[in-house]
């Protein structure tokens, strides 16, 4: 299909995404299912054009992109590396607008929130927390696509062996800088077709997410809970660090998320993972484990601001009201999770958010209410695993500094 034919498809897909009724990735998946004759190249163009239009929405708005077609053309021309000839046919007015687009700078002539490609409310929070310069750097780091990271299942192979096998498949990749089991892939090869994926040697998982399991630091034979397990990437890593001994309970309130864990669990070869759907943090299945668990991970539901490289629509789907509601949920989940931890045990609270109200404020309030827990320096815990990464008392990861998604994590140990 020519670009002239696929551009209307991208415009149509963007129109559906902009309704903001569902996440962009879900909308695109549904769109591609309804258009099965689109080839891989055309699907890639549509996806990148839509995500580009979302990532650069504030710039395109400021430049006068008054409809979805101009957003797609502008994103492809200004940020996607396409020239006018490739985007033909365009009208005279569209051509004039696109030529003018190249002349618009991204510097000081635009408001900082526009330069950072963030909604005003989010810019204001980040600037207050980190200062304008750092907030601009955070926003800049979120304007680029995220890399493809893999985690090696060390029950199946070593990282060196996995790197060698991927190279033999023609996949260009390298070790991640922090996670000792991480691999960063160059480009976007179809990893789900690789024999290493199907045999459970590798799983797709951002490097920042991988580091959370090292903060939990589970030991063989222990009882561990992944309180908000989702599709189970961190659950499986915990089970692997335990060498498939002991028990890892994977709790989540959504059947559909736990359903995504099942094929991953089969591939992993682990026998110590127990997925369980719960109704809420106060489910009886949670309460019966009170005081019995060695280690609990709470990767709390959050605004997801640290994942905007992957989910740029989130910045338009979230608001101060949704963050306020999330804060109440986060505090309630952390309280419930803490009740599971036995004396001498560990609780790790994590989010993929930059917002201090979802991170530091939650931890500070928890420690004031629960003096039996104390904060353990994250760098110290990581160093025990040979990971040299010091971001202060808590783990704080930023795309522009660390190449990972944005993460926050606090390690909390309960007194004996």
Long-range contacts (C-beta under 8 A, 24 or more apart in sequence): 1-38, 1-39, 1-42, 3-45, 3-82, 3-86, 3-87, 3-88, 4-88, 4-89, 6-38, 6-42, 6-45, 6-46, 7-49, 7-69, 7-72, 7-73, 7-87, 9-35, 9-38, 9-42, 9-46, 10-45, 10-46, 10-49, 10-50, 10-72, 11-68, 11-69, 11-72, 13-46, 13-50, 14-49, 14-50, 14-53, 14-68, 14-71, 14-72, 15-68, 17-50, 17-54, 17-313, 18-68, 20-313, 20-316, 20-317, 23-311, 23-313, 23-314, 23-317, 24-50, 24-51, 24-54, 24-311, 24-312, 24-313, 25-311, 44-188, 48-80, 48-145, 49-75, 49-76, 49-80, 51-145, 51-312, 52-76, 52-79, 52-80, 54-312, 54-313, 54-316, 55-79, 55-117, 55-142, 55-143, 55-308, 55-312, 56-117, 56-143, 57-117, 57-312, 57-316, 58-113, 58-114, 58-117, 58-118, 59-104, 59-106, 59-110, 59-114, 59-117, 62-104, 62-110, 62-114, 63-97, 63-100, 63-101, 63-104, 64-97, 69-94, 70-94, 70-97, 73-98, 74-98, 74-101, 77-101, 77-102, 78-102, 112-136, 115-139, 116-140, 117-142, 117-143, 117-315, 118-142, 118-315, 119-315, 119-316, 121-319, 121-320, 122-305, 122-315, 122-318, 125-355, 125-356, 125-357, 126-354, 126-355, 129-354, 129-355, 129-356, 130-354, 137-398, 137-400, 138-354, 138-398, 138-399, 138-400, 138-406, 140-400, 141-309, 141-398, 141-399, 141-400, 141-401, 142-308, 142-309, 142-312, 142-399, 143-309, 144-309, 144-399, 145-309, 145-310, 146-206, 146-307, 146-309, 146-310, 146-399, 146-405, 147-184, 147-185, 147-186, 147-403, 148-184, 148-185, 148-187, 148-188, 148-189, 148-191, 148-204, 149-176, 149-182, 149-183, 149-184, 149-185, 149-204, 149-205, 149-206, 149-207, 149-210, 149-404, 150-182, 150-183, 150-184, 150-185, 150-191, 150-202, 150-203, 150-204, 150-205, 151-179, 151-181, 151-182, 151-183, 151-202, 151-203, 151-204, 151-205, 151-210, 151-233, 151-237, 152-181, 152-182, 152-183, 152-201, 152-202, 153-200, 153-201, 153-202, 153-203, 153-236, 153-240, 153-268, 153-269, 154-181, 154-240, 155-240, 155-243, 155-244, 155-268, 155-269, 155-270, 156-199, 156-200, 156-201, 156-269, 157-196, 157-201, 159-183, 162-196, 162-201, 162-202, 165-196, 165-201, 166-194, 166-196, 166-202, 169-194, 169-195, 169-196, 176-207, 176-210, 177-207, 177-402, 177-403, 178-207, 178-211, 178-387, 178-389, 178-402, 178-404, 179-207, 179-210, 179-211, 179-214, 179-387, 180-385, 180-386, 180-387, 181-210, 181-237, 182-207, 182-210, 184-403, 197-267, 198-267, 199-267, 200-266, 200-267, 200-268, 200-269, 203-233, 203-236, 203-264, 203-267, 203-268, 204-233, 205-233, 205-234, 205-237, 206-404, 206-405, 207-402, 207-403, 207-404, 208-306, 208-352, 208-397, 208-402, 208-404, 208-405, 208-406, 208-407, 209-233, 209-234, 209-404, 209-405, 209-407, 210-237, 211-382, 211-387, 211-389, 211-395, 211-397, 211-404, 211-407, 211-409, 212-297, 212-299, 212-348, 212-350, 212-407, 212-409, 213-237, 213-238, 213-241, 213-297, 214-241, 214-381, 214-382, 214-385, 214-387, 215-348, 215-350, 215-378, 215-381, 215-382, 215-395, 215-409, 215-411, 216-295, 216-297, 216-346, 216-348, 217-241, 217-295, 217-346, 217-381, 217-384, 217-385, 218-242, 218-246, 218-248, 218-294, 218-295, 219-246, 219-294, 220-245, 220-246, 221-245, 221-246, 222-246, 222-247, 222-294, 222-295, 223-247, 223-249, 223-289, 223-292, 223-293, 223-294, 223-295, 224-248, 224-249, 224-293, 224-294, 224-295, 224-296, 224-297, 225-249, 225-251, 225-289, 225-293, 225-295, 225-296, 225-297, 225-337, 225-340, 226-250, 226-251, 226-297, 226-299, 227-251, 227-281, 227-296, 227-297, 227-298, 227-299, 227-333, 227-336, 227-337, 228-252, 228-298, 228-299, 228-300, 228-301, 228-333, 229-257, 229-258, 229-261, 229-275, 230-254, 230-257, 230-260, 230-261, 230-299, 231-257, 231-260, 231-261, 231-264, 232-258, 232-260, 232-261, 232-264, 232-265, 232-273, 232-275, 233-264, 234-297, 234-299, 235-261, 235-273, 235-275, 236-261, 236-264, 236-265, 236-268, 236-270, 236-273, 238-297, 239-268, 239-270, 239-272, 239-273, 240-268, 240-270, 242-272, 244-269, 244-270, 244-271, 244-272, 245-272, 246-272, 247-272, 247-274, 248-272, 248-273, 248-274, 249-274, 249-276, 249-289, 250-274, 250-275, 250-276, 251-276, 251-277, 251-278, 251-285, 251-286, 252-277, 252-278, 253-277, 253-278, 253-279, 253-280, 281-332, 281-333, 281-335, 281-336, 281-337, 282-336, 286-336, 286-340, 287-339, 289-340, 290-339, 290-340, 291-339, 291-340, 291-341, 291-342, 291-343, 292-340, 292-342, 293-340, 293-341, 293-342, 293-345, 294-341, 294-342, 294-345, 294-346, 295-341, 295-345, 295-346, 295-347, 295-348, 296-337, 296-338, 296-340, 296-341, 296-345, 296-346, 296-347, 296-348, 297-348, 297-350, 298-333, 298-334, 298-337, 298-347, 298-348, 298-349, 298-350, 299-350, 299-351, 299-352, 300-329, 300-330, 300-333, 300-334, 300-349, 300-350, 300-351, 300-358, 300-362, 301-326, 301-329, 301-330, 301-333, 302-326, 302-330, 302-351, 302-352, 302-353, 302-355, 302-358, 303-353, 303-355, 303-358, 304-352, 304-353, 305-352, 305-353, 305-354, 305-355, 305-406, 306-351, 306-352, 306-353, 306-354, 306-397, 306-399, 306-405, 306-406, 306-407, 306-408, 307-352, 307-405, 307-406, 309-399, 309-405, 310-405, 323-355, 323-357, 323-358, 326-358, 327-357, 327-358, 327-361, 327-362, 330-358, 330-362, 331-362, 331-365, 331-366, 334-362, 334-366, 335-366, 335-369, 335-370, 338-366, 338-370, 338-373, 338-412, 338-414, 341-373, 341-414, 342-414, 343-414, 343-415, 343-416, 344-413, 344-414, 344-415, 344-416, 345-413, 345-414, 346-376, 346-411, 346-412, 346-413, 346-414, 347-373, 347-412, 347-413, 347-414, 348-409, 348-410, 348-411, 348-412, 349-409, 349-410, 349-412, 350-395, 350-407, 350-408, 350-409, 350-410, 351-407, 351-408, 351-409, 352-405, 352-406, 352-407, 352-408, 353-406, 353-408, 354-398, 354-406, 354-408, 358-408, 359-394, 359-408, 359-410, 360-394, 363-394, 363-410, 363-412, 366-412, 367-412, 372-414, 372-415, 373-412, 373-413, 373-414, 373-415, 374-412, 374-413, 374-415, 375-410, 375-411, 375-412, 376-411, 376-412, 376-413, 377-411, 378-409, 378-410, 378-411, 381-411
